[in-house]
C-alpha cells in the first residue's frame, strides 16, 4: 500500500522481536502474546456471497469456509468480525465417512476483541471442517471495509462501492481469520445493480440475473491473505491493453476521467513485464486492473489483480497535472505492481515484518521507474524524498525498529509510516550496494521462488540472500532492522588519515540516550562497490589517500549521518562550489550539516555559511534540501524580525537560478530543470522578490480558468495570491476548489486556502473542513497545511481540540489520523505549550496514538532547544550580511 502523507504538502508550496533486548539505549520489550486465530483454525477456501445495498448502506451475505482445526479439542470455533451480526451458523465435521453436522448451540459476538464465537455441546477434535455463516452489517463512510465513493456524472450525484481491507478490515465485510498468515483461496459472488461495471481480483466466471440484480461470480483467487481481497462496482469506464507476456491490463475510472489513465496504463504494462523478467517469475494472474476511486484514504492498495488508487495517484491530465505529479503516478503504479510479488505472492507472516512488503516496494518503485525513465535521475530524488525523511523520523527517541512487535490489531496502522517504508527501503539500498546488484537480484529470485504463495519472516530473506551471495547478510543487517535509530559518524581528517567515532544520532539534546553506552552499528564507510570497509567499533582510524576530497558515505548509500571537523568541511566546500562533487554527495553533506546543527552537534551559523557555497547549485534535489533548511529555520525560530532579515539571503541564494530559468519552459531543458523552476519561484516569492510576486499576482488576475496556468506553477501563483490577497481572493480560490474535478488541483488549492493571514479567513478555512465541500480523503491535508501557516497555528490547535470527536468518528481508522499529534507538534517550538499539548492528548489517548504523541512531545522539545540555543546567533548572522 502506498500511504498518503499529508505532512508533506505539494512539493513546491513550501507550506511543504520476541526476546527483550537493548539496542543503542532503546529497550524493546518482549511482545505480549497476541491472540492469533490462525493457531486454532487454518482456512483453505472461502465461498462468499455478498449483497451490498448502496442506498440503505448495508450489506448482507453468507460465507462458507473450509479448513483445518489445528489446536487441542474444544467446544467452539472463533472468527474475526467487526460491526457484523452473524444470524445463523452451521458446522460440518469432515472425515473418511463424509460430512457430519455439529449443531451450533450459541453464537456470541465479542465486540471488544473483534470476534464471533460459535459454540457447540460436543468436543471438536482437530481435523477438517466446513463452517457456514449468514450475516449482515453496514457500509460505512470511513474509507475502509466496504464503503461508498462519491462523484458526479452528467450533473447527477453518483456512488461507487469499493473496499479497503488492509490491514485488518476484511472482518468488516465477512467473518474470517483476518491475519496475513491465514492464506486461503476465495470464491466470491457479488450482487450489484445491472448495467454497472463489477471488478474483483480475478476474471468473471459467470454472470446472471438474480432477483433483479446482477450476480457476478469470479474465478477462484490464488492462495492469498484476506487483506488482499477486493471488489469495486458502479458506473466505471476503462482503457485496456495487453502486456508482451499476454496479461490483460485495464485502468478503470469514472466515465469523465477514464481518458486520464492512459499514462498509468502504459507505465503499468512496461513495469509488469519488467518485474516478470527481473524476478524471473511471470505475473501469476491472467489480468490486472488498476482502479481510480474518487474517495480513497491511502495513495493506493495492492489488492491482487484489483489494485485501487486515489485519483491523484493514477490520473495524468496534460492540462492539469504537474510534472512532479506525473512522476508520482509512475512511482505509485510501480510500487503497487511490486507488491504483486513482494506482499501478495510472498507475504509477511505477521505485521511485525510489514517492512518486507513496504520497504521493498518503496525501493523497487524507484528501481523500476528509473529503468523506464532514466532521464528522471530517480536515485538522486530517492535520497531526498525517502532516505532523508527516514533519517529525520528515526532521529527521535520514540521511533521504532523496522521490525516492530505488534501487541494489538489497532497498533498495525501506526507502523504504516516512514520507518517501515522509507527506512526499510533505505536499508535495502544499503544492502544492495553491499552485496552487489547481481547477487542481490539472484537472492530475491531465490527467495520469491522458494516461498511462493507462502509467508515469511525477515530471517527468510536474509537466508536467501546469504545463500546466493555467500556474504554474512544476517550479521550485517541485524542491527539495522532490529534496532531503532542510526549512528552519527564524526570524522577528523589530517595527515593522511581520518579519526572516526560513532554515536547514536538524536535530535533532542534532552534525550538520556546520548549518555548511554553505544552498541556500534556495522557502518559501511563509503557504502559503495569501491569500498567495502565496515566500521563496527566506537572508534577507529582509517588511511585517507586524498585528504582534500575525503567524504564518508559516497552516494549516501549508507543509513547514517556524517560530520567533519571545520577545516575539512571548508576543504569540501571548495569542491561543492566548483561542482567537483556529484549532486547526491552535495545534498548529503548539506543535509547532514543542518540536521547536526538542529541537534546541537554543530553551530547553525556554520551550516548556513557552508550553504552559501551552493549559490551556483542547479540540481533540483539539492535545492529541495536547501529550501527545507531555510523553511525549518523560519518555522522553528518563529521570529518576525528574523523572517525579514532572511529574505535578502534567500533572494541572493536563488538569484542565479531565477535568472537562468525564469517563468517559461525552455526548449530542450532537462527534467530536473522543470522540477527546479517552481522551487526557485516559490522561494523567491516567499522572500518577496518584487518582480516574482508581481508576476504571480498578474498571472492570477489574468487567469480565466486553471488551465491558463502551467500546472507546475499553479501552487506558486495560488499561494502567493493567498499570502498577498484578501476576501475577494479567498472567494475566488474557494470557487475554484469547489468547481474542480481534479484531485491534484483540490490539494493545491487547499494549500492556498489555508495560507491567508487574516483571522477571519483562517476561521473560514478551518470551518470548511467538516463540511461536504472537503472530501474526507483531503481533511488531513487541510489540517496539516493550516498548522504550517504561522497565522493559523493557534487557531488550528483550538479547532483540533474542538473537532476531535468529529475527526475520530470520520477518520479514526485512517492511517493519517494517528499522525495527528506529530502534525500539530511540528508547529510549536515553545516548551510553554507542552502542558497544553500533553493534557489534550492524554485526554483522548488510545494505544494507536501513544507513539505519535510521544514523538510530538519530543519534537516540541528539540525544536524549543534549537530555538533557545541558536536564535540569537542566527539573527546576528543574517543581520550582519
C-alpha positions in Angstrom: 0.0 0.0 0.0 1.2 3.5 -0.8 0.2 5.8 2.0 -0.8 9.3 1.5 1.3 11.8 3.5 -0.5 15.0 4.4 2.5 16.2 6.4 4.3 16.7 3.1 2.3 19.3 1.1 2.6 19.7 -2.6 6.3 19.9 -3.3 6.6 23.5 -4.4 4.2 25.3 -2.0 6.8 25.2 0.8 4.0 25.3 3.3 5.6 21.8 2.5 11.2 -9.4 18.5 10.4 -12.0 20.8 13.2 -11.6 23.4 13.9 -8.5 25.5 16.9 -6.7 24.0 18.6 -3.3 24.5 19.8 -1.6 21.3 21.6 1.6 21.5 19.7 2.6 24.6 16.3 1.8 23.4 14.5 -1.0 25.2 12.4 -3.4 23.0 10.1 -5.2 25.4 9.0 -8.8 24.9 5.9 -8.8 22.9 2.7 -9.8 24.7 1.1 -12.8 23.3 -1.1 -11.6 20.5 -4.1 -13.9 20.1 -3.6 -15.5 16.7 -6.8 -17.2 15.5 -4.7 -18.9 12.8 -3.2 -21.1 15.5 -6.7 -22.5 16.1 -8.1 -22.8 12.6 -6.3 -22.8 9.2 -8.6 -21.8 6.4 -8.3 -23.3 2.9 -11.1 -21.8 1.0 -13.9 -19.1 1.4 -17.0 -19.2 -0.7 -18.6 -15.8 -0.2 -21.8 -14.2 -1.4 -22.2 -10.5 -0.7 -25.3 -8.4 -1.3 -24.4 -4.7 -0.6 -27.3 -2.3 -0.6 -25.9 1.0 -1.8 -28.8 3.2 -0.8 -29.5 1.6 2.6 -25.7 1.5 3.3 -26.0 -2.1 4.5 -24.5 -5.4 3.4 -25.8 -9.0 3.9 -24.3 -12.3 2.9 -23.1 -15.8 3.5 -19.7 -17.3 3.9 -18.7 -20.9 3.8 -15.1 -21.6 5.0 -13.4 -24.9 4.8 -10.3 -25.6 6.7 -8.5 -27.5 9.4 -9.0 -27.1 13.2 -5.4 -27.0 14.4 -5.5 -26.8 18.2 -6.5 -29.1 21.0 -10.1 -30.3 21.4 -12.6 -27.5 22.3 -16.3 -26.7 22.1 -16.1 -23.6 19.8 -14.8 -22.0 16.6 -13.7 -18.4 16.7 -13.6 -16.0 13.7 -12.9 -12.3 13.3 -15.7 -9.9 12.7 -16.1 -6.2 13.2 -19.5 -4.5 13.1 -21.2 -7.6 11.7 -24.1 -9.6 13.2 -24.0 -13.3 12.5 -27.6 -14.5 12.4 -27.1 -18.2 11.7 -24.2 -20.8 11.5 -23.7 -24.4 10.7 -20.6 -26.6 11.3 -19.8 -29.8 9.4 -17.1 -32.2 10.5 -15.4 -34.0 7.6 -13.9 -37.4 8.0 -13.5 -40.6 6.0 -17.2 -41.3 6.2 -18.2 -37.9 4.8 -19.6 -34.9 6.5 -21.5 -34.8 9.8 -23.3 -31.7 11.1 -22.4 -30.5 14.6 -25.2 -28.3 15.8 -24.3 -24.7 16.8 -25.9 -24.0 20.2 -24.9 -20.4 20.7 -23.4 -17.5 18.7 -21.6 -14.9 20.8 -20.3 -11.6 19.4 -17.3 -10.3 21.3 -17.2 -6.8 20.0 -14.2 -5.6 22.1 -12.0 -8.3 20.6 -13.5 -8.3 17.1 -14.6 -11.9 17.4 -17.6 -14.1 16.9 -17.6 -17.5 18.7 -19.7 -20.4 17.6 -20.3 -22.7 20.5 -21.3 -26.4 20.4 -22.1 -29.0 23.0 -19.6 -31.7 21.9 -15.8 -31.7 21.8 -14.4 -30.7 18.4 -11.2 -32.6 17.7 -8.5 -31.4 15.2 -9.4 -32.2 11.7 -11.2 -30.9 8.6 -14.4 -28.8 9.0 -16.7 -26.7 6.9 -18.4 -23.7 8.6 -21.1 -21.6 7.1 -22.4 -18.3 8.5 -25.1 -15.8 7.5 -24.5 -12.2 8.5 -25.3 -8.6 7.9 -23.5 -5.3 8.6 -23.1 -1.7 7.4 -21.4 0.1 4.6 -19.6 2.9 6.4 -18.3 6.4 5.5 -14.8 5.9 6.9 -12.8 4.6 3.9 -12.2 1.0 5.0 -14.1 -2.2 4.9 -16.9 -1.7 2.4 -17.5 2.0 1.7 -19.0 4.4 -0.8 -17.2 6.8 -3.2 -19.0 9.9 -4.3 -18.8 11.6 -7.7 -20.9 13.5 -10.3 -21.7 12.4 -13.8 -23.9 14.2 -16.2 -24.9 16.5 -13.4 -26.2 13.7 -11.2 -24.8 12.5 -7.8 -23.4 9.0 -8.1 -21.8 6.4 -5.8 -19.3 3.6 -6.3 -19.0 0.9 -3.8 -15.4 -0.1 -3.0 -13.3 -2.0 -0.5 -10.2 -1.4 1.6 -9.3 -4.4 3.7 -5.6 -3.8 4.7 -4.6 -4.0 7.4 -7.5 -5.8 9.3 -10.7 -4.7 7.7 -11.8 -7.8 5.8 -13.6 -8.7 9.0 -15.9 -5.8 8.4 -17.1 -7.5 5.2 -17.4 -11.1 6.2 -16.4 -13.4 9.2 -12.9 -14.8 8.6 -9.5 -15.4 10.0 -8.2 -11.9 9.3 -4.5 -12.5 9.6 -1.8 -12.4 6.9 -0.6 -15.9 7.6 -4.2 -17.3 7.2 -3.9 -17.6 3.4 -6.7 -19.3 1.5 -8.4 -19.2 -1.9 -11.6 -17.2 -2.3 -14.7 -17.8 -4.5 -16.7 -14.5 -4.5 -20.2 -13.9 -5.8 -21.2 -10.3 -5.7 -24.7 -8.9 -6.2 -24.9 -5.4 -7.8 -27.2 -3.3 -9.9 -27.5 -4.4 -13.5 -25.7 -2.2 -16.1 -22.8 -1.3 -13.9 -19.1 -2.4 -14.0 -18.1 -5.1 -11.5 -14.4 -5.8 -10.8 -12.6 -8.1 -8.3 -9.3 -9.9 -8.0 -9.9 -12.4 -10.8 -11.8 -12.5 -14.1 -15.5 -13.1 -14.2 -16.5 -16.7 -14.2 -20.3 -16.3 -14.6 -22.9 -13.5 -14.6 -26.6 -14.0 -14.3 -29.6 -12.0 -13.2 -30.9 -12.8 -9.7 -33.8 -11.1 -8.1 -33.4 -8.1 -10.3 -29.7 -7.8 -9.6 -26.6 -8.8 -11.4 -25.0 -11.8 -9.7 -21.3 -12.0 -10.7 -19.2 -15.0 -9.7 -15.5 -14.5 -10.1 -12.9 -17.1 -10.7 -11.1 -18.7 -7.7 -8.3 -16.4 -6.5 -4.7 -17.6 -5.8 -3.8 -18.7 -2.3 -3.7 -15.3 -0.6 -4.3 -13.3 2.6 -7.7 -11.8 3.5 -6.5 -8.2 3.3 -5.9 -8.7 -0.5 -9.5 -9.5 -1.4 -11.2 -6.6 -3.1 -14.1 -5.5 -5.3 -15.5 -2.3 -6.8 -18.8 -1.7 -8.6 -20.6 1.2 -10.1 -20.5 3.4 -13.2 -17.0 2.9 -14.4 -15.3 3.1 -17.8 -12.0 1.5 -18.7 -9.0 1.5 -21.0 -7.3 -1.8 -22.0 -4.0 -3.2 -23.3 -2.0 -6.4 -23.2 1.5 -6.8 -21.9 4.0 -8.6 -24.1 3.5 -11.6 -21.8 -0.2 -11.7 -22.6 -1.6 -10.2 -19.3 -4.7 -8.1 -19.9 -4.4 -4.7 -18.2 -7.2 -2.3 -17.6 -7.4 1.1 -16.0 -10.9 1.9 -14.6 -12.2 5.4 -13.6 -15.4 7.3 -13.5 -16.7 8.0 -17.1 -15.5 11.6 -17.3 -12.0 10.7 -16.1 -11.0 7.5 -17.8 -9.1 9.3 -20.5 -6.6 10.5 -17.9 -5.5 6.9 -17.1 -3.6 6.4 -20.4 -0.2 7.2 -19.0 -0.7 4.9 -16.0 -1.8 2.1 -18.3 1.3 2.4 -20.4 3.6 2.5 -17.4 1.8 -0.5 -15.8 2.3 -2.6 -19.0 6.0 -1.9 -19.0 6.5 -2.3 -15.3 4.6 -5.6 -15.2 6.8 -7.0 -18.0 9.9 -5.6 -16.3 9.2 -7.3 -12.9 8.2 -10.6 -14.6 11.7 -10.7 -16.1 13.6 -9.2 -13.2 12.1 -11.7 -10.7 12.1 -14.5 -13.3 8.5 -15.3 -12.2 5.6 -14.5 -14.5 2.8 -12.4 -13.1 0.5 -15.2 -11.9 -2.9 -13.9 -12.9 -4.4 -13.5 -16.4 -5.5 -9.9 -15.7 -4.6 -6.9 -13.7 -7.0 -4.0 -13.1 -6.0 -0.5 -11.8 -9.0 1.4 -10.5 -9.1 5.1 -9.6 -11.5 5.8 -6.7 -12.9 9.3 -6.1 -12.6 8.6 -2.3 -9.6 6.7 -1.0 -7.7 7.2 2.3 -4.3 6.0 1.2 -2.4 6.6 -2.0 -3.1 3.1 -3.5 -3.6 -0.5 -2.4 -2.1 -3.6 -4.0 -5.1 -6.0 -3.9 -4.0 -8.9 -6.1 -5.2 -8.2 -9.7 -7.6 -5.4 -8.5 -5.4 -2.5 -7.5 -7.2 0.6 -6.1 -5.8 4.2 -6.3 -6.6 7.6 -5.1 -7.4 9.5 -8.4 -4.4 11.8 -7.9 -2.1 8.7 -8.0 -3.5 7.3 -11.3 -4.5 10.4 -13.4 -2.3 12.3 -15.7 -4.2 15.2 -17.4 -1.9 17.2 -19.7 -3.9 20.3 -18.9 -3.8 19.9 -15.1 -1.1 17.5 -14.0 2.2 18.9 -12.8 5.4 17.1 -13.7 6.1 16.1 -10.1 2.6 14.5 -10.0 3.1 12.7 -13.3 6.3 11.3 -11.8 4.4 10.3 -8.7 1.8 8.4 -10.8 4.6 6.3 -12.3 6.1 5.6 -8.9 2.8 4.6 -7.3 2.0 2.3 -10.2 5.4 0.7 -9.8 5.0 0.4 -6.1 1.8 -1.4 -6.2 2.9 -3.7 -9.0 6.0 -4.6 -6.9 3.6 -5.9 -4.3 2.1 -8.4 -6.7 5.3 -10.3 -5.9 6.5 -8.8 -2.6 3.5 -8.9 -0.4 1.0 -10.9 -2.5 3.0 -13.9 -3.8 5.2 -13.9 -0.7 3.6 -12.3 2.4 4.9 -11.4 5.8 3.9 -13.9 8.5 2.7 -11.2 10.9 2.6 -7.4 10.8 6.0 -7.2 12.7 7.5 -7.8 9.2 5.4 -5.2 7.4 8.6 -3.8 6.1 9.1 -6.9 4.0 6.2 -5.6 1.9 6.6 -1.9 2.1 10.3 -1.4 2.4 10.9 -3.5 -0.7 8.1 -1.8 -2.6 9.5 1.6 -1.6 12.9 0.7 -3.1 11.6 -1.2 -6.1 9.3 1.7 -7.2 12.4 3.8 -7.7 14.3 1.0 -9.3 11.5 0.3 -11.9 10.8 4.0 -12.6 14.5 4.6 -13.1 14.5 1.8 -15.6 11.6 3.3 -17.5 12.7 6.9 -17.2 16.5 7.1 -16.8 16.4 10.9 -17.6 14.5 11.4 -14.3 17.5 10.6 -12.1 15.3 8.8 -9.6 18.1 7.8 -7.3 19.0 11.4 -6.7 15.4 12.1 -5.8 15.3 8.9 -3.6 17.9 10.3 -1.2 15.8 13.5 -0.6 12.3 12.1 -0.7 12.8 8.8 1.1 16.2 8.5 2.9 16.2 12.0 4.4 12.6 11.7 5.7 13.5 8.4 7.3 16.6 9.8 8.9 14.6 12.7 10.4 11.9 10.5 11.9 14.4 7.9 13.1 16.4 10.6 15.0 13.6 10.7 17.6 14.0 8.7 20.8 10.4 7.5 20.3 10.9 5.9 16.9 10.7 2.2 16.4 12.7 -0.6 14.8 12.0 -1.7 11.2 10.9 -5.0 12.8 8.4 -3.8 15.4 6.4 -6.0 17.8 2.6 -5.6 17.4 0.6 -6.1 20.6 -2.9 -5.1 19.4 -4.5 -5.0 16.0 -5.1 -1.3 16.3 -1.4 -0.8 16.5 -0.9 -2.1 13.0 -1.9 1.2 11.4 0.8 3.0 13.4 3.6 1.2 11.6 2.5 2.2 8.1 5.0 5.0 8.4 8.3 6.4 7.2 10.2 3.8 9.2 8.6 0.8 7.6 8.6 2.4 4.1 11.5 4.8 3.7 13.9 3.4 6.3 13.1 -0.1 5.1 13.8 1.0 1.6 17.0 2.8 2.5 18.4 -0.3 4.3 17.6 -2.3 1.2 19.5 0.3 -0.8 22.5 -0.1 1.6 22.2 -3.9 1.4 22.1 -3.9 -2.5 25.3 -1.9 -2.6 26.9 -4.2 0.0 26.1 -7.3 -1.9 26.4 -6.1 -5.5 23.3 -5.9 -7.7 23.8 -9.3 -9.4 23.9 -11.2 -6.1 21.1 -9.1 -4.8 18.8 -9.9 -7.7 19.8 -13.6 -7.5 18.9 -13.7 -3.8 15.5 -12.0 -4.5 14.7 -14.6 -7.2 15.7 -17.5 -4.9 13.6 -16.0 -2.0 10.4 -15.5 -4.1 10.6 -18.9 -5.7 11.2 -20.7 -2.5 8.4 -19.1 -0.6 5.8 -18.5 -3.4 2.2 -18.5 -2.0 3.6 -18.7 1.5 4.6 -16.5 4.4 8.0 -15.4 5.7 9.9 -13.6 8.4 12.8 -11.2 7.8 15.3 -14.0 8.5 14.0 -16.0 5.5 15.0 -13.1 3.2 18.5 -12.9 4.9 18.9 -16.7 4.4 18.1 -16.4 0.7 20.5 -13.5 0.2 23.2 -15.3 2.1 22.7 -18.5 0.1 23.3 -16.7 -3.2 25.8 -14.0 -2.2 27.9 -16.1 0.3 28.1 -13.0 2.5 27.1 -12.6 6.2 23.8 -10.8 5.5 22.2 -11.6 8.8 25.2 -10.3 10.8 25.4 -7.1 8.7 21.6 -6.4 8.7 20.6 -7.4 12.2 21.3 -4.1 13.9 19.7 -2.1 11.0 16.3 -3.8 11.1 16.0 -4.8 14.8 17.4 -1.6 16.3 15.8 1.8 16.3 17.9 4.8 15.3 21.2 5.1 13.5 24.7 6.4 14.0 26.3 9.8 13.6 29.9 9.3 12.4 32.3 12.1 13.3 35.5 12.5 11.3 38.6 14.4 11.9 40.8 14.4 8.8 44.5 15.2 8.9 48.0 13.9 8.0 46.7 11.2 5.6 44.2 9.7 8.0 40.8 10.1 9.4 39.9 9.5 13.0 36.3 8.3 13.3 33.8 8.0 16.1 30.2 6.8 16.0 27.4 7.6 18.4 23.7 7.5 18.4 22.2 10.4 16.5 19.3 12.0 18.4 17.7 15.4 17.6 16.6 16.1 21.2 19.6 17.2 23.3 17.5 16.3 26.4 17.4 12.7 25.4 19.1 10.5 28.0 20.1 8.1 25.2 23.1 10.4 24.4 24.8 9.5 27.6 24.2 5.7 27.4 26.8 3.2 26.2 26.6 2.5 22.5 26.5 -0.8 20.7 28.1 0.1 17.4 26.4 -0.4 14.1 28.3 -2.1 11.2 28.7 1.1 9.2 29.7 0.8 5.6 32.1 3.8 5.4 31.5 4.6 1.7 28.7 2.1 1.1 29.9 1.6 -2.5 31.2 -1.2 -4.6 34.6 0.5 -4.5 35.0 0.4 -0.7 33.5 -2.4 1.4 35.1 -1.2 4.7 32.9 -1.8 7.7 33.2 0.4 10.8 31.8 -1.6 13.7 33.6 -0.2 16.7 33.1 3.0 18.7 36.4 4.5 17.4 38.8 3.8 14.6 41.4 5.4 12.4 41.5 4.8 8.6 44.0 5.9 6.0 43.0 8.6 3.6 44.5 8.7 0.2 43.1 12.0 -1.0 42.6 14.2 2.1 41.1 17.1 0.1 38.2 15.0 -1.3 37.6 12.5 1.5 33.9 12.1 2.1 32.2 9.3 4.0 29.0 7.6 2.7 29.6 8.0 -1.0 26.3 8.5 -2.9 24.6 8.4 0.6 24.1 4.7 0.2 24.5 4.1 4.0 21.8 4.9 6.5 23.8 7.2 8.8 24.9 10.8 9.1 28.5 12.1 9.0 30.0 15.4 10.1 33.6 16.7 9.8 36.0 19.0 11.6 35.7 22.6 10.5 38.9 22.7 8.4 37.9 19.6 6.4 34.4 20.9 5.9 36.0 24.0 4.3 38.0 21.8 2.0 34.8 20.0 1.0 33.1 23.3 0.5 35.5 24.2 -2.3 34.6 21.0 -4.2 30.9 21.8 -3.7 31.4 25.3 -5.1 33.4 24.1 -8.1 30.9 21.2 -8.6 33.6 18.6 -8.4 31.3 16.5 -6.3 28.1 14.8 -7.6 24.6 16.1 -6.6 23.9 13.2 -4.2 27.0 13.8 -2.3 26.4 17.6 -2.3 22.9 17.2 -0.9 24.1 14.6 1.6 26.8 16.9 3.0 24.3 19.8 3.4 21.6 17.7 4.9 24.0 16.1 7.5 25.3 19.5 8.4 21.9 21.1 9.0 20.5 18.1 10.9 23.6 18.1 13.1 23.1 21.8 13.8 19.5 21.2 14.8 20.6 18.6 17.3 23.4 20.8 18.7 26.3 18.8 17.2 27.3 21.8 15.0 26.7 25.5 15.0 23.8 26.6 12.8 25.7 29.6 11.6 28.5 27.2 10.4 25.9 25.3 8.4 24.5 28.5 7.0 27.9 29.6 5.9 28.5 26.3 4.3 25.2 26.6 2.4 26.5 29.9 0.8 28.9 27.8 -1.2 25.8 26.4 -3.0 24.9 29.6 -4.8 25.7 28.1 -8.2 23.7 25.0 -7.4 21.4 23.9 -10.3 20.1 20.5 -9.2 16.5 20.3 -8.1 17.1 17.6 -5.4 19.9 19.6 -3.8 17.6 22.7 -3.9 14.9 20.7 -2.1 17.4 20.3 0.8 18.4 24.0 0.7 14.8 25.2 0.7 13.8 22.8 3.5 16.7 24.1 5.6 15.5 27.7 5.3 11.9 26.8 5.8 12.9 24.9 9.0 14.7 27.9 10.4 11.8 30.2 9.6 9.3 27.9 11.2 11.2 26.8 14.3 12.8 30.1 15.2 9.4 31.8 14.8 10.7 35.3 14.9 9.3 38.1 12.7 12.4 40.2 12.6 14.4 37.1 11.6 12.0 36.3 8.8 12.6 39.8 7.3 16.4 39.6 7.6 16.4 36.1 6.0 14.7 37.4 2.8 17.7 39.1 1.2 19.8 36.0 1.9 17.2 33.7 0.2 16.8 36.1 -2.7 20.6 36.2 -3.2 20.8 32.4 -3.0 18.1 31.9 -5.6 19.2 34.8 -7.9 21.4 32.8 -10.4 18.8 30.1 -10.9 15.9 32.6 -11.1 17.7 34.4 -13.9 18.6 31.1 -15.7 15.1 29.5 -15.5 12.6 32.4 -15.4 8.9 31.6 -15.7 8.7 29.9 -19.1 9.9 26.5 -20.0 12.9 26.4 -22.4 13.2 24.1 -25.4 15.2 21.0 -24.6 15.6 21.7 -20.8 16.1 18.8 -18.5 13.6 17.0 -16.3 15.4 18.4 -13.3 15.2 22.0 -14.6 11.5 21.6 -15.0 11.2 20.4 -11.4 13.5 23.2 -10.2 11.7 26.1 -11.7 8.7 26.1 -9.3 11.0 25.6 -6.3 13.1 28.7 -7.2 10.0 30.8 -8.0 8.3 29.7 -4.7 11.5 30.6 -2.7 11.7 34.0 -4.5 8.0 34.7 -3.9 8.1 33.8 -0.2 11.2 36.0 0.1 9.2 38.9 -1.5 11.3 39.2 -4.7 9.3 42.1 -6.1 9.2 41.1 -9.8 8.3 37.5 -8.9 5.5 38.5 -6.6 4.2 40.9 -9.2 4.3 38.3 -11.9 2.5 35.7 -9.8 -0.3 38.2 -8.9 -0.6 39.3 -12.6 -1.0 35.7 -13.7 -3.6 35.1 -11.0 -5.5 38.2 -12.1 -5.4 37.3 -15.8 -6.3 33.7 -15.3 -9.8 32.9 -16.6 -9.5 29.2 -15.7 -6.8 27.0 -14.1 -5.8 25.6 -17.5 -4.5 29.1 -18.3 -1.6 28.4 -15.9 1.0 25.8 -16.3 0.3 23.0 -13.8 3.8 23.2 -12.4 3.4 26.8 -11.5 -0.1 26.9 -10.1 0.9 26.3 -6.5 3.4 29.3 -6.7 0.7 31.5 -8.2 -2.1 30.4 -5.8 -0.2 30.5 -2.6 1.4 33.9 -3.5 -2.1 35.3 -4.3 -3.3 34.0 -0.9 -0.4 35.4 1.0 -1.0 38.8 -0.6 -4.7 38.5 -1.0 -8.0 39.5 0.7 -11.5 38.2 1.0 -12.1 38.5 -2.8 -9.0 36.3 -3.4 -10.3 33.8 -0.9 -13.7 33.6 -2.6 -12.1 33.1 -6.0 -9.9 30.3 -4.7 -12.8 28.7 -2.9 -15.0 28.7 -6.0 -12.2 27.1 -8.0 -11.8 24.4 -5.2 -15.5 23.6 -5.3 -15.7 23.6 -9.1 -12.7 21.4 -10.0 -13.0 17.7 -10.5 -9.2 17.2 -10.3 -7.9 15.7 -7.1 -4.5 17.3 -7.5 -6.0 20.7 -8.1 -8.1 20.4 -4.9 -4.9 19.7 -2.9 -3.1 22.6 -4.5 -6.0 24.9 -3.8 -6.3 23.6 -0.2 -2.7 24.7 0.4 -3.6 28.2 -0.9 -6.9 28.5 1.1 -5.0 27.7 4.3 -2.3 30.3 3.6 -4.2 33.6 4.4 -3.1 35.7 7.3 -6.4 37.4 8.1 -8.0 35.9 11.2 -11.5 35.8 9.7 -10.2 33.9 6.6 -8.3 31.5 8.8 -11.5 30.8 10.6 -13.4 30.3 7.3 -10.8 27.8 6.0 -10.9 25.8 9.2 -14.7 25.8 9.2 -14.8 24.3 5.7 -13.0 21.1 6.9 -16.1 19.5 8.4 -18.4 20.3 5.6 -19.2 18.3 2.5 -17.1 20.7 0.4 -13.9 18.9 1.7 -13.6 15.2 0.9 -12.8 13.0 3.8 -9.6 11.9 2.0 -8.4 15.5 1.9 -9.1 16.5 5.5 -5.7 15.7 6.8 -4.1 17.9 4.1 -6.2 20.9 5.3 -5.2 20.3 8.9 -1.5 19.8 8.2 -1.4 22.9 5.9 -3.2 25.0 8.5 -0.7 24.1 11.2 2.1 25.1 8.8 0.7 28.6 8.5 2.0 30.7 11.4 -1.0 32.9 11.3 -3.3 29.9 11.6 -1.3 27.8 14.1 -3.0 28.7 17.3 -6.5 28.7 15.7 -5.8 25.3 14.2 -4.9 23.9 17.6 -8.2 25.1 19.0 -10.1 23.7 16.0 -8.4 20.4 16.5 -9.4 20.2 20.2 -13.0 21.2 19.4 -13.4 18.8 16.5 -11.5 15.8 17.7 -14.7 13.8 18.1 -15.7 14.5 14.5 -12.2 13.5 13.3 -12.3 10.3 15.3 -15.7 9.4 14.0 -15.0 10.1 10.4 -11.3 9.3 10.1 -10.5 7.2 13.1 -9.3 4.3 11.0 -7.3 6.5 8.6 -3.6 5.9 8.7 -3.0 9.7 8.8 -5.3 10.2 11.7 -2.8 8.6 14.1 -0.1 11.0 12.9 -2.1 14.0 14.1 0.0 14.5 17.2 3.1 14.9 15.0 1.4 17.2 12.5 0.4 19.5 15.3 3.7 19.3 17.3 5.7 20.5 14.3 4.0 23.9 14.5 5.3 24.6 18.0 8.8 25.4 19.3 8.0 26.8 22.7 8.1 24.4 25.7 5.5 26.5 27.4 3.0 24.8 25.1 3.9 21.3 26.3 1.5 21.1 29.2 -1.4 22.1 27.0 -0.3 19.6 24.4 0.1 16.7 26.9 -3.1 17.4 28.7 -5.2 17.2 25.5 -3.6 14.1 24.0 -3.7 12.3 27.4 -7.5 13.0 27.4 -8.0 11.3 24.1 -5.3 8.6 24.4 -5.6 5.2 22.9 -2.9 2.6 22.0 -2.5 3.7 18.4 -1.9 7.3 19.5 0.8 6.6 22.1 3.9 6.6 20.0 2.8 9.5 17.8 2.1 11.6 21.0 5.5 10.8 22.5 7.1 11.8 19.2 5.1 15.0 19.3 6.4 15.8 22.8 9.9 15.1 21.6 9.5 17.3 18.5 8.4 20.3 20.6 11.3 19.7 23.0 14.0 19.6 20.4 12.6 22.5 18.4 12.4 24.5 21.6 16.0 23.6 22.4 17.2 24.6 19.0 15.4 27.9 19.1 16.7 28.7 22.6 20.3 27.7 21.7 20.7 29.4 18.3 18.1 32.1 17.7 20.3 35.0 18.8 23.3 33.7 16.8 21.1 33.1 13.7 19.6 36.6 13.9 23.1 38.1 14.2 24.3 36.1 11.2 21.6 37.3 8.9 21.7 40.9 10.2 25.4 41.1 9.6 25.0 40.0 5.9 
